Amino acid sequence: MIGRRKSPDGLPFNLYKYSGKRFVSFGYKNSDNKWLFRLRAPKANIEKVAEVRAEAIRRAEALNGNSVESGTIADLIARYFSWQDELGRNDERRKADVTLKENKREANFLAEYFGKMAPLNVRPMHIYEYLDIRAKGGAPAKANKEIALLSAALEFGRRKGEIEINPCSDIKYNPVRPSTATVPRAHMAIMLRVARQRRGQYLVQALCAKAAYHAVGRPEEMRYLLRSGIKSDGVQIPVGKRKPGYEQRHKLAEWNSALRTAIKKALSLRPIASIYVFANASGGAYNRYSWANGWKRLMDHCERYAEARAVPFVRFTLATMRPTSVTQRMDGGDERITDATGHTDPRTARKIYDRRKVRRFKATD
C-alpha cells in the first residue's frame, strides 16, 4: 500500500520524487505498488530537472484522468506554443527562444487558475482576480508577465476565430515600483574578497559580476560570453535583445586594466576546456537557475563576512551591475551611453538604468 505523503510537494496523486546524490527521479506508482514510469535527470542540472518534472506531471495527470482537455485555456496555450515553435526563424511574430522558454514556465502558473476554463468564459474580473492573488503572494511583476502571455494566447485564439474579443484588452496591470538599487563599491569589494577566499565557482561568479559592471553587460550576455569574443582591443559582446529576423548586433568594451584582469583570471579558473569565459564546473554556461543557486550562497557568505566585521552589506544581483555602471557613467557625463548599453534609443537607457538620485549641472551664468 502506498503511504500518505509526509509533506505536500505539489505533485499529482501517485507521482513521487526521489532525490539521490547525483540524480533526481520522478516515478508513478499505481495502487498495486508497481512503477508505471520513472524519469530522472542530473541533480546539478536544475533546468533539466524542471523539464523532467513537468513531463512526469503531464504523464501522471493523464494516468489520473486529468490530461489537458480540448477547448480549454490550457489547450489554447499549448497550441499557441506549437504555433510559435513552427514559425520561421525570421518571422516577425516569433518570440525569442529565451522568451519562449520563460513563457513555458509562466504557463504553469496560469494553468493552475485558468487551465480548465473555456476561453469564451474568461472575463476581465477573472484576470483582475489572478493579478490580485499573485500580487498578494509577492509576485506582482511576474503576474503582469503571465497575463501578457495569456493575452498573447487569447489573441492567437481570436486569430483562429475561437473568440471575438480578447478579455485582456485594456486590463490595468499591477503597479510595480521600478528598482532604484545600485551597488556601492565597498559592497562589490566585499563580494570579491569573499569569493577569492572561497575560490572555485564563487570566484567565477564574482568575476562575471565585476566584468558585467565594467562592460555594462546584461546577465544573459555575460553568463553566455564566448571566449571567441575576446579581441585584441577589448571584449566583443552580442547585444542580447533583438527582434526576430534582425541581424545580430555587437558592442565592443575596450580594455581597461580592471576588465582585462577579470577576464584573464576567469579564463585561468576554467576546470576543463570550455567555449565560455565564465564557465560552470562542467565547462558549460550557467543557466538562470544554476546561477541563482550559486549566487545565493555567495551572498550568504558575504552577509556573514560583513556581520562579523560590523560593516554594512546589502545583497545584490548580477542584474544590478548594469544599472550601477550606467548610473556612474551618466553621472560622469557619458554622452554616448547607447554605445555601452547597446540600445538604439537613449531614452531606454535613461528610463530603465539611470538611477541617479541627484542630477548635477552647472549653475547658470
N, C-alpha and C positions, 0 to 999 in steps of 0.2 A: 504494500500500500504506500502511496506517495504521501510524505509528510507535509504538513502545512508550512508555508514559508515563515521563517522566523522574523523577517522584516520585509516591508514592501520594496520591490525593486523595479516596478513599472513594467514588468514582463507579463505577457498573456498567460492564461491558465495552461499548465503543463509544460511551459518553457522554463528551463533552468540555466543558470550561468555558473561556470566554474572557472576560477582564476588561478592558474598554476604559476610556476616560477617563470616560464618562458612564453606560455600561450594562454589565451582566454578562449573558452569554448562556450557555445550555446547549444543546448540539446532539448529535444521534445520527447517526453516520456509519457506513454499512454497509461490507461488505468491498470494494465497488467504488467507494469514496470518494464516494458520494452521500449528501447530508444527507437523512434521513427526516423530521426535525423540528428546529426551532430555537426556543427560548423565551428571552425576555430580560426584564430588569427594571432600573429605575433603580439605579445603583450606590449612591446615597445612601440609598435606602430598604431598609434591611437586612432588615426584616420581609418585604417583597415578594420580595427575592432568595431568602430562605429558602423562601417558598411556591413560587416558580418552580422552585427546585432540587428540592423534594420532588415536584412534578408531573413534572419531567423524569426523575427516578429511577423514578417509578411507570411512566411510559411505556416507559423503557428496559428495566426488568425484564420488562414484558410482552413486548416485542420479543425479549428474550433467553430467553423461556420461563420467567421467574421471577416471574410475577404471583402475587398473593395467592391461595392455594388455599382452596377451600371446606372448612370443618370444622377450620380451624387457629386458633391463638390470634390471629394477625394478622387473620383474617376476623372472629373474635368481637369484637375491639377495634373494627374498622371498623363493625360492626353496632351496637355499643354507642354509638359516637359518633352514628350515624344516629338511633338511638332518642332520645338526648339532644337532638339538634337538632330532632326532631319534637315533643318535649314542649311543652306550652303555657308561655308566659312566667311564669304564676303557679303552675305545677305545683311542688309542694314537692320533687319528685325531681330537678328540673332544676338543674344546676350553673350558677354564674355564668359569663357569657361569657368573662371574663378567666381563669377556672379552666379552662374547656374549651380555650381557646387554648393554655395552658401544658400541659395534658394531651396535646394532639396532638403537641407537641414531645417530651414524655416517652415517648410511644408508639414513637417511632423507636428509642430505646434498648432498649425491651422487645422490639421486633421482631427485633433482632439475635440475641437469645438464645432467646426463646420463640416467635418468629414462626411457624415451620413445625411446631411441636408441636401435637398434638391436645389440647384442654382436658382430656380424660379422663386423659391421660398426665402431666399436671403434678402433681408431688409436692412436699411441703414441702422435701425435700432440694434440689430444683432451685431453689426460691425462696431458700433459705439460701445456695446457691452463688452466685446472682446478687447477693445482698446483699454477700457477701464480695468478689466480683470488683469491684463498683462502689466498695466501701469502699477496696480496695487501689489503685484508680485515683484516689482522692482525692475521691470524691463520696458519702460515707455518708448524708448527709441527703437528697440528691437520690434515692438509691436507695430510701429509705423511701417517698418520694412516688410513685416509679414503681411500687413493689409495691402501694401503696394503689390506684393506677389499675388494675393487673392484678386486684386483688381486686374492684374495682367491676365490671370487665368479666366476671369469672367469676361474680359474683353475678347479673349480667344473664343469663348462660348458665344458671344454676340456675333463674332465673325462667322461662326458656323450656323447661325440662325437659331440657337437654342434659347437665347434670351433676347429681349428687346432693349432693356435698359440695364446698364451696369450700376448696381446699387452702391458701389464705392465712389461714384462720381460726386464731387462737392463735399466729400467727407472731410471734416476738420481733424487732422491728426493730433496726437498727444503733443502738447508743448514740451519742447526739450531745450533746456538751457545749454547753450554752447559752452564747451570747455574753455577755460582761461588758463589752464595749467601750463607752466613751463618748468624746466629742471634747473635749479641753481647749480653752479659749477661745483660747489662743495659737495653736493649730493652725487654728482657724476664721479667726483674723485673718490668718494666712499665706495661706490659701486666697483670702480676699477681696482681699488686697494683690496677689497674683499675677494674679488674674482681672482686676482693674482695670488692671493694666499691659498685659495681652493683649487685653482688651476682647472685643467680639463675643460669640459663643456661650459662651465661657469665663465671661464675666461674667453672662450669663443663668443659667447653671447654678449659679454660686456664689450668686447672689441667690435662686434657688429653694431651695438648701440652707439659706440663712440664714432665709428665710421659713418653711421647714419646722420649723426649730428654734423660732422664736417662736410659730408657730401649732400646734405639736405635730402636724404632718401626716405621714401615710403618704406614701411615694414616689408611689404611684399617684394619690393625692388632689392632690398638689402639681404633678405633671407635667401633669395634665389640668385644673388650676384655671382656671375660666372668668372672663372679665372681668366677666360679669354677677354674679359673686359678690362684687364689690367694693361694699360698702354704706357708708353714711354713718358707721355706728358700728363697722365692722370688716370682716373677711373672712368670708364665709359659705362653708363647705366641706362638700360632701356627704360623709357618713361612708361610706368606701369599701366596707366589708364588710357585707353584709346578706343574709339568707336570701331566696331567690326568692319573689316574691309579697308581700313585706313592703314597706310604703311607705318611700320614700327619706327617711332622716333627715339632718339638717344640724347642724353646730355653728358657732357664731359666735366667731371670735377677735377680741376687742375691740382696737381700735387702741392700740399704744404707738408711740413715735417710731421705734424700730428697724424694726418690722414695716411701718409706713407708708412709711418711706424705701425699704425693699427693694422693696415693691410698686410704688411710684411710679417708681423707677429702672428696674425691669424693663419696665414699660409704655413708657417712653421709648426703650427699646432695640429695640423690635419693628421689623424691617426693612420689613414690609408689614402691612396690616390683618389682624388675627387676633382670633379669639374667645378665644384662650388668653392668660393672663398671662405664662407662661414659654414662649413660642413658639420653635420652631426657626427656622433661616434661611429656610425656606419658608413660615413662618406657621402651620405645623401643630403638633401636640403631639409631644413626644418619646415614642417607644415605649421599651420596656425596653432594647433593643439599641442603638438610636442614642444613647440617654442614656449607656449604659455605655462606648461608644467615646469620646465627648467627655469624659466624666468621667475616664477613664483618662489621657488626655493632660493634663488639668488637674492630676491628682495627680502625674504625671511632672514637670511644671514646678514644682510645689510642692516636691517632693523635691530637685530641683536647686537651687532657691532657698535652701532650708534648709541644704543641704550647703555651699553657697558661703559661707554666713554662720555655719556651725558652730553652728546652733541645732537643737533636736530637732523632728522632724516625723514622724508616723505616718499613713499613708494611711487614709482613712475613706470611707464611702459615704453616699449620701443617706439610706439606711435607718437609719443610726446617729444621725441628727439627732433623731429622735423619742424613742428611749430616753434620749438625753442630756438632752433637755428634761424628760422625765418624772422622771428621776433628780434633777435640780436642783430641780424643783418640789416633789417629795416631801421632799427634804432641807430645803426651806424651810417645810414644814408644810402643804402644799396639802391641804385637807380635801375638795375636790371634783374630784379628779383625773379622774373619768369625764366631767366636762363638757369637759375638754380633750382627752381621747383619743377620746371618742365611744362608749366601751364602756357596756354596761348593768350589767355585773358588775365591781366594783372589784378583785376578785381577779385578773382577767385582766391589768389594768394592773400590779398589784403583781408578779405572777409573771413576766411577759414583759419589762416595760420598766423596772422599778425595779432599778437596778444599783448601788445604794449599797453600798460596801464597809464603811462604818461607820454604824451606826444611833445617832442621838443621842437622848437622853432626859434628863429632869430627875431628879436624884437623889431618892430617897425621903426625905421629911422624917422 
